[in-house]
Each structure stands twice: as structure tokens, then as C-alpha cells.
Amino acid sequence: MNQNAITLKVVNALFRKELRELIATKSFWVMLLVLCPLVGFSFMEAVFLYSNAGESVMGNELLLGRLSPLEGVVVPTFSAMYMSEVFLFPFVAIRLLGVEKQFGSLKFLLQLTPNLVAPLVVKLFIALIAFTASLLPALAAIAAWHSIGGYWNLHEILVLVLGHFLFALLIASIAFFSVAVTDSPQTAAIVTLTFTISSWVLEFAGQNQSSLNAVSWLSMTAHLRLFESALFSLQTLLGFLIASSTFLLLSCVWLRAADTVQQKLSKSLLTLVLVCIAALIARESFYFKDFSENRINSFHPRNEAELRKINNPLRIEIHLDPDDSIAVDFERTFLSKLRRVLKNFTVVYVKPKEPGASGQEDPRYGEINYDYNGVRLQSHDVGAPRALEVLHFLTGTRLEGEVDSPYPGHPVKADAGQFRFLFYVFMPGCILLLWMGSQRFLRQKGQCE
């Protein structure tokens, strides 16, 4: 038997073993059990608010165009998944590796295969199977939404699910790394929660404190928000994969008991150097695709086609504090969209001078200077339509201001209260029956073996 056949046989045996252990793990079934009412409550509240919002804007085409089922129902429903990924899923992932390390059975894996990458990849795959199972309540909520006349877009949901999948992949990798560098599953859980909660805090602080904006990109949660708005970013996708691979490789390094601390540190440093090189390469993958039906993340396709003709560097100097509400709105409606189209694009914020003794404000407050290929234009209008007009005169491209979106909005008058039985009784009951049946099956199989 050749080496490849032996490796496949070992991997198959590891997969079957890990799958049995997942089914026998109480934390996995508890996660599914808790998710049913959590998702159900989020879904029913979202439908109630969305239905009332649709009724209040009926007849107003402008406001109807901003009524999106993705933002109003789907994302709030999946917010329960986010809570699970942060506070419940880590315990499932930690259990897959932590018990073996705690009781020393990890040494048997090293006897089967001297390379820890294969066993950890199998465990990671099992963790993702557990995450996929946890998606069932959320997908049931989407089906329930459709059954009461609600509208949903398949592309938007697929991008959203992809984002949560990548987020779960990174969480599982961090959990494995936490197990590798700690002495017990309990300590590993604390370390993992430190990563996840710090990510949330960093995102929140970055939105409210300009001093943290420079490092807010480190937040996993902030990158998940892109997928929640149905925006696909190749840079973000590669970033999640590189970060997950980094923690997985570091786990392999620190799980090897035969190596000294100095050897582990040296290998960790080498891994980080390789990761930095990969990150620099991934940074050049400039590709964005807006899958949202109302194109909230991008300009009209005709304008984007014209903006891509701009080859020379563009510099915009804004005399506002980055935390100013006007600057934040301009960033959301114009600058963030422009960054996804232009590569040679720089934004510089100049904080206005503090009012003097006379109380007079800085005369340059709110001033915006556009500089393209040596040509400068000045404006005090921070609206997206005016900004596009300025770029039209500055660059010679045929921009049309803000082209009206054909998105009609999808209001619906619906009541999701009829699904209380589904999420609070039926689905939890099915999970309990599957739990008890699986434990009985595993006991019987253990006795036969």
C-alpha cells in the first residue's frame, strides 16, 4: 500500500472519530437548542418592525426605495448567528481539541501522523460541519419569511452566509490556537472570548474615536459587516483565509511538545513573516462586487464605468473632523464607494481650528479640495451628487450625478407570530429527540465494538 493510500485511510479514520465525538459533545447540541428560540425571537421582532416601517412609508417612492428586506429582516435574523459565533460556537471548537490535549490523547494522533496539520484540518472541517448545522434555524426563518409573502434575494443571502462561514472559520482557528497555548479548555475559552469580544469593542471604538480608526481594520466583526451589506470583497475573503491559516499553523507549532519554547518562538516568527508576505500580496487583489439589490454600497453602474477611466492619482482634502457627523455621512455615501472603484485615491482630513476668543469658527470649515493631475477644484457641498459633478468637471468623465436607482423597495404587511410554535417548541423538540437518539446509537455501537 502506497503512502497516499495510508494517508487517506488515516484521514478517513480521523474524520469518523471526530464526527462521532462531535455528535457526543453536549456543547454542540446545547448550541443548536439555544439557537432555535434566539433566532425565532430575532426573526419575529424583525418582521414586526419591518412590516410597520413598510406601512408608514407607503406611497413615498423615495423612502420605499430604502426599504430592504436584507437590512430589515435577514441581517437582524442572522444577528442571532453572530451571537452564537461569538459566545457559543467557540466552546464547540475548543471541545474538539481541548479534551485531547488535557488528557494526553493528543500523543496518539502524533503516532498516527507526525504532521499535526492533517488532524487539525480534519478537526476544523468538523467544526465547520457543526457551524453548518447551526445555520438551520436561520434558514428556516428565511423560508418562513418567504411563506408569509416576504421577499428575499438569493445573491444577498449567499454573500451573507459566506461572511458568517468565514467568520466561523476564523473563530474555530483562534479556538485551536487558544487550546495550543493554554493548559486547559477553560483557559482556552477565556482567551478565545478575549479575541472575539475585543474585536467587537475595537469595531465600536473605531466608529466613535478617530484615534482608533487606524487599527479598527483588525476587527473581525467590521469585516463581517461588508458581507452583511451584500458586498463581496476579494481582499476581505483572502484576509479571513490568511488569518485562519495563520492561527492554524501557529496551533501546529505550539502543540508539538517535543520542541522547546525557543524553537516554537522561532517557528512562530517564521510563520508570521510568511503570513505578512501573503498579506501584502492579497492586498493587491482589488476586486469588489456589490450584490445588494438596491446597490447601497456602490454607485450606479454607468457612473462606476466612467470612474474606472480615471487613471491619475486623485486627492481629496476635507476640512472636517473625521468624527464630525457631516464627515461620517460623506464617508458613507460617497468616499467609501469611491475607494472601491479607484486605486490611486487619497483622502486627507484637516481638523478645523478651534474657535478663538471671539467665538468665530474656522473660515475653512467644511471646505473640500479636489486635486486631480494638478487641477484643483473647491467645494463646500458634502453631498454625493455634488461630489460626482465636481469629479465630472475635474476629470472629464461623463458622470451623471446620482442616477436614480430602479430598486422599488419591498414593503409587506405580515405577522410572524404564527411561527412561535416552530421556533420555541417544534425545532427544540426535534433537536432533543436527535440528541437522545444519537447518544443511544453511540452507546449501542460502542458496546458492539
N, C-alpha and C positions, 0 to 999 in steps of 0.2 A: 504493500500500500504506500503510495507516494505521500510526500509531505503535505500537499494541498488537501488531499482526502482526509488526512489525520486532522488538519486544522479545521476543516468544515465539520468533521464529526465532533470535535471539541466544542466548537461554537454552537452547534445544534444542541449538544448536551447542556451547555451553559444556558442557552435560551429557554429550554424546557424547565430547567431548575429554577431560573429567575421568574419565569411566568407562574410556576406553582407557588413560589414564595410571595409574589405579588398578590395572588388570589387569597393566600393565607394571612396576609397582612391586614390587621384591623384598621390601621390608619387610612388605607385605600377605601375601604367600604364606608368608613365614617365620613370621608371627604365627599363621596357620592351622596350619602344620606343628607348631609348638611346642605349640599348644593341645591337639592330639589326645592325646598322652601325658600332658600335665598334667591335663586333665580326666579322662582314664581312670584315672589313679592316684588322684586325689581321690575319684572315684566308687567305685572298688573298696574303698578304705580306709573310706569312709563306710558302705558296705553291710556290711562285715565288723564294724565297731563297732556299728552299729545292730542287726544280727542277734544279736550276743552280748548286747546290752543287753535286747532283747526276750525272749531266753531266760532271762535272770537274774531278770526281774520277772514272769514268767508266773505267773498265779494271784493276783497282787496288783493289785486293781482300781484302787487309788489311784495306784500307780506306772505302771500301764498307761495311765491317763488322761493321763499326761505324756509318753507315747512318741509323738512326732510325726514322720512322715516328712519334713515340711518342715524341721524343725530337725536331724533326724538324717542325712538323705541329700541332699535337694535343695539346701539352703543350702551345706553343705560342698562339694558338687559345683560349685556356682556360685562358690565361693571362688577357683577357678582362673580364672574370668572376671574376678574383681576384680583378680587379679594381672596379667592381661593388660591390663586397662583402665588400670592404673597404670604398668606398665613396658613394654608392647609397643604398645598402641594409639596412644599419643602420637606415636610415630615415624611411623606411617602417616599421621596427620593432618598432622603437620609437613611430610612429604614433598609433600603436595598443594599447599602454598602456598610452602614454603621454597625450593624449587628455582627457581620463577619469580621470586621476589624476588632470590635470589642472582645469577642470570644476567641479570636485567633484562627478562625477557619479560613481567613484570607490566605494563609500559608498553603492550603490545599490547592487554591487556584494557581498559585505560583508553581506548584508541582505539575499541574496540567499544561500550563503555558508560561514560560519565563517572562513573556511580554505582557504587561498589565493592560496594554491598550485594548486588546480584544475583549477581555472580560468587562472593562469599563464601558466600552461601546455597546456591548450587549445589555448591560445594566441601564445605560442611557436610553437605549431603544425600548426597554421595558417601561421605564419612567414615562416615555412619550406615549406608550400604549395606555398607561394609566391616565395621562392627560387627555388623550383622545376619548376615553370613556367618560371623563368628566364633562366633555362638551355636549353630551346627550341632552341634559336638561335645557341648555341654551338653544340647541337646535330644535327641541320640542317646542320651546317658546316661539321660535320663528315660524314653525308650522302652525301653531295656534294663532299667531298674528295673521297669517295668510287665510286661515279658515274663517275669520270674522271680517274679512274684506280688506285687510291691511295690505299695503304694497311693500315689496322689498325688491332690491336689485341684486342679482346673483353675484356680479363682479364686486360690488361693495362688500358683500358678506365674505366672499372668498379672500379678499385682501385683509379684512378684519381678522378672520380666522388664522391667516398666515402670520399676522403680527402676534397674536396670542400664542401661536405654536412656537415662534422664535423666542418669545419671552419665556415660555415654559422650558425650552431647551437650555437657555442661559441659566435659569433658576436651578435646574437639575445639575448642571455643570458646577455651579457655585456650591451647591449642596455637597457634591462629591469632594470638591476641594476642601470644604469645611471639615468633612469627616477625615480627610487625609492629614490635616494639620492639627487636629484636636484629639483628645484622649477618649471621648465618649460621645454618643449620639446627642445627649442633652446639650453639651457644649457646642457641638456642630450646629444644632438648631439655633442656638443664640447667635452664632457667627453668621449663619445664613440670613436670619431675620435682620441682623445688623446691615447686611448688604441691601436687602430689599427695602427696608424702611428708610435707610439713608438715601436710597435712590429716589424715593418719593419726596423726602424732605428737600433734597437737592433740587428737584424739579420745581417744587413750590417756592423755595427761596430764590431760585434763579429768575422766577417770574416777578418777584417783588423787590429784589435787591440787585442793583446793577453790579455790585462788587462780585457777585457770584455768577453773573451771566457767562463769564469766560470759562467756567468749569461745569456749567449746567448741562453741557452736551454729554457728560459722563453718566447722566441719569438714564437708566434703562426705561423708566416709565415715560420720559419725554420722547424717546424714540418710538415707543408703543403708540403714542398719540398720533403719529403720522399715519399708521395703519388704521387707526380708529376713524380717521377722516377719509379713508379710502385712497390714500396717497401711497403709491409704491415707489420706494427709493432703493435703487441698487446699492448705494453706499450704506444705507441702514441695514439692508439684508446681509451684506458682506460683513458689516460691523458685528452683528449678532453672531454670525457663524465664526468669525475670528475670535471674538470674546469667549464663546462657548468652547472652542477648540483649545484656547489658552488655559482655561480652568481645568479642562480635562487632562491636558498634558502635564500641568502642574500637579494634578492629583496623582498621576502615574509616578512622578518624581518623588513626591513625599510619602507615598505608600510603600516604597521599597525600604524595608527595614535593614537591609544589608549595607546601605550607603550611610556614610557619616553625614552630619549636618552640613559640613563644609562642602561635601560632594553634592548634596541636594541644593545648596545655595548656588553653586557653580552651574549646575544643570538648569536651575530656575532662571538664572541670569541669561544663559544662552537661549532659553526658550523665549524670554521676553525680548531679546534682540531680534530673533526671527519674527516674532509677532509684530514688532514695530516696523520691520521691513514690509511685512504683508499688509499692515495697516496703511502705510504710505502708498502702496500700490493700489489698494482698494479705494483710497481717497480720490484717485484719478477716474474712477468709474462714475462719470457724471451722467446719470440717467434717472429721470423721474417720469412717472406716468400717473395721471390723475384719473382714477376710476370712479370718482363721485359723479353721480348723475347731474347734480347742479353745478359741478365744476367750481366748488368753493375754494379749491386750492390753487387754481390756475386762471390765467387769462383766457379769453376766447381763442379758439384755435387759429383764427385768421391773424389775430394780434401776435400770438406766440410765433407763428411762422415768420412774421416780419421782424420780431425781436431777435430771432436767431441769425438774422443777417448782420447784426451788429458785431463786428469783429474786434474793433479797437477797445481799449480799456475805458470803462465808464466809472466816474467817481461822483458820489453824491454826498455833499456836506450839509448836515442838518443842525441848525442852531436850536436844539431842544435837549432837555434831559432825557436819556433813554427810558426812564421810568415815567415820564410825562404821559398822561392818557392820550394826548394827541399823537405822540410819537408811537405809542403802542398800537394805536388804531392804524396809523400809516404803515407800520411794520406788518400788520396782519393783512391789510387789504391790498398792499402794493409791493413792498420791499421783499417780503418772503416769497411772493410769486415770481418776482424778477430774479431772485437768486437761483431759482430752479430752471431758468432759461439761459441766463448769461453766466459764463465762467469768469470773464475779466470784469468783475464788478466789485466795487469797494464802497462801503458806507462809513462815514465818519460823523460821529455826534460831537458837537461842540456845546458844552453846558453854558447857558446864558449867565451873564454876570448878575450877582446879587443886587437887588435894588439898593441905591445909595441912601443917604440921609433924606433926600427929597422924596424918596419912595418911587422914583421913576424907574421903569423896567428897562432892561437892555433893549436898545432900538433894533437889534438884530434878532430879537426873539421870534422864533417861528420861521426864520429865513431858510430857504433851501437853495443851495447852489449846485447846479448840474454841470459837470465838466466832462466833455467827450472830445478827444482828439484835439485838444487845445481850444475848443469852442466852449464858452461858458454862458449859461442862462440862469436867471434867478427867478424864484417864485416864492410866494408866501401861502400858496394853497397846498394843503397836505392831503387833498383828496386824490384817489386813484385816477379819475377821469382827467383831471388837470395834469397829473404827472405823466400820463400817456401822451397828452398833447405836447408837453414840453419835449419828451423824447422824440416825438414826430418831427418837430422843428429842428431839434438838435442833431439828429442822426440821418434825417432824410427818408426814414422808413415810413410806409403808408399805414400808420396806426390810426384806428378809428375811435379813439376814446374807449369807453366801456360799452362793448356791444351787448345788447340785451340778451339774456340767457333764455333759451326756449323752454327751460325747466318749468313745468306748470305747478309743481307742488302736489302733494298727495294727502289732502285732508280726509279724514274718515271719522264717522261717529260710531264708536264701538265701546263695548263693555267687556273687559276680560275677567270679570268676577266669576264667570261660569267655569273658569279653569282652576278654581281653588282646589277642588277635589283632585284634579290631575296632579298638581304640584305638591299638595300638602298631605295627600292620602295614598293615591294610586301608585305614583312613582316611588315614594319612600317604601311602600309596602312591597313592591316588586324587588327593590334593592335588598330589603331584609330577607325575602324569600331566596333570592340568588345567593346572598351571603350564607344563610344557613345551609342551603343545598350544596354550595361549593365546599364548605367545611366538612360536611358529611362525606362528600365524594372523596376529598383528600384523605380523610381518616380511613375510609374503606380501601383506597388504593394503597395507603401506607401499610395496612395490615396484610394486603395480598402480597406486597413486595417483601 
